[in-house]
Amino acid sequence: MKRATKYVIASLFTLLMAYSGFVTYNWLGGERERKVILSYAIAISDIPLRELSEMGSMLEYLKEHNTEDLLKERISKYQFHARTLHYSSSMLYILTRDEKYQIFRTTMRNLESFFISVNYKPNTKENIENNLNVLKQMGHILNTINGIENLTLIDAEKLLKLSEELKY
């Protein structure tokens, strides 16, 4: 082979190595960012999960003790928690493509819609009373989950079915 051909091949090989190094560096940087976002999505779901796990018993207590203002305030808080879990499970689904997060996202959207509707209707206590059993069942399942990353597909499907039973 001529010297010029060897030089061109060596140059192409060097360029290819530099390009592959650049691509690998960018991929690792993107992977690092993905892990950070994943950890944030998990972290922001901790408090809402704990709060919603107690929603049935707390709403029952407030309903029985004639505290309409506190009941509406708590419902607003639960609505916010459901929205937070909707957003965090959306992020987790995008990052992991795990179907359980997609199902859980739909569940939290249903729960948020329920709380919005109930909070703005005049018969709040009656609506809570009619759905108390479902809310307690949902709370029990949420209580068994020790962090959103430990959510199982079976639990997500159970929660979705329960959220579809809410009447408002």
Secondary structure as GFF3:
##gff-version 3
##sequence-region A 1 168
A	DSSP	alpha_helix	3	43	.	.	.	ID=ss1
A	DSSP	alpha_helix	46	53	.	.	.	ID=ss2
A	DSSP	alpha_helix	55	64	.	.	.	ID=ss3
A	DSSP	alpha_helix	68	96	.	.	.	ID=ss4
A	DSSP	alpha_helix	99	119	.	.	.	ID=ss5
A	DSSP	alpha_helix	124	144	.	.	.	ID=ss6
A	DSSP	three_ten_helix	148	150	.	.	.	ID=ss7
A	DSSP	alpha_helix	153	165	.	.	.	ID=ss8
###
